[in-house]
Amino acid sequence: AAAAAAEPEKQQGPLAAPPAAAAAAAAPRPALPPGMPYEVLDADLWIYRDPQGIEQGPFTKADILDWLEGGFFHLDLPVRSALPGQEQIWSVLETMIVVWAQAAAAAGREVQLDQPAAAAAAAAAPVVDLSKLGSAVEQHVP
């Protein structure tokens, strides 16, 4: 009688990673603009440069995405992290949207631009504080 080959056992115990953690660890990290550290994604504080060249912020990416959806911003809007040391590392909003989506995917989350909660909040109160945006609003209103 031939002996059946034993199938390797799955590793159990303290060295085995939970399936969700293993999947997140396997997901590639987003490619950030040159010089931008990954810590900026966790901090989630962003500054944009309005059409007059004035820096505005800091704001969260959720705020910035809401304003983009509202037609106040264009994809070529210059943005950077508000963290110290990041003053010279600018990117355009279009690039950062891709980075944010890749970072969310790597963490097992989705970035959704069309959220019912955001629409309800916009209906209940102004999404944009015009005093913070100043003349940028005039340049971006369709």
Secondary structure in CASP SS format (residue, H / E / C, confidence):
PFRMAT SS
TARGET T0000
AUTHOR 0000-0000-0000
METHOD secondary structure of the structure
MODEL  1
A C 1.00
A C 1.00
A C 1.00
A C 1.00
A C 1.00
A C 1.00
E C 1.00
P C 1.00
E C 1.00
K C 1.00
Q C 1.00
Q C 1.00
G C 1.00
P C 1.00
L C 1.00
A C 1.00
A C 1.00
P C 1.00
P H 1.00
A H 1.00
A H 1.00
A H 1.00
A H 1.00
A H 1.00
A H 1.00
A H 1.00
A C 1.00
P C 1.00
R C 1.00
P C 1.00
A C 1.00
L C 1.00
P C 1.00
P C 1.00
G C 1.00
M C 1.00
P C 1.00
Y C 1.00
E H 1.00
V H 1.00
L H 1.00
D H 1.00
A H 1.00
D C 1.00
L C 1.00
W E 1.00
I E 1.00
Y E 1.00
R E 1.00
D C 1.00
P C 1.00
Q C 1.00
G C 1.00
I C 1.00
E E 1.00
Q E 1.00
G E 1.00
P E 1.00
F E 1.00
T C 1.00
K H 1.00
A H 1.00
D H 1.00
I H 1.00
L H 1.00
D H 1.00
W H 1.00
L H 1.00
E H 1.00
G C 1.00
G C 1.00
F C 1.00
F C 1.00
H C 1.00
L C 1.00
D C 1.00
L C 1.00
P E 1.00
V E 1.00
R E 1.00
S E 1.00
A C 1.00
L C 1.00
P C 1.00
G C 1.00
Q C 1.00
E C 1.00
Q C 1.00
I C 1.00
W C 1.00
S E 1.00
V E 1.00
L H 1.00
E H 1.00
T H 1.00
M H 1.00
I H 1.00
V H 1.00
V H 1.00
W H 1.00
A H 1.00
Q H 1.00
A H 1.00
A H 1.00
A H 1.00
A H 1.00
A C 1.00
G C 1.00
R C 1.00
E C 1.00
V C 1.00
Q C 1.00
L C 1.00
D C 1.00
Q C 1.00
P H 1.00
A H 1.00
A H 1.00
A H 1.00
A H 1.00
A H 1.00
A H 1.00
A H 1.00
A H 1.00
A C 1.00
P C 1.00
V C 1.00
V C 1.00
D C 1.00
L H 1.00
S H 1.00
K H 1.00
L H 1.00
G C 1.00
S C 1.00
A H 1.00
V H 1.00
E H 1.00
Q H 1.00
H H 1.00
V C 1.00
P C 1.00
END
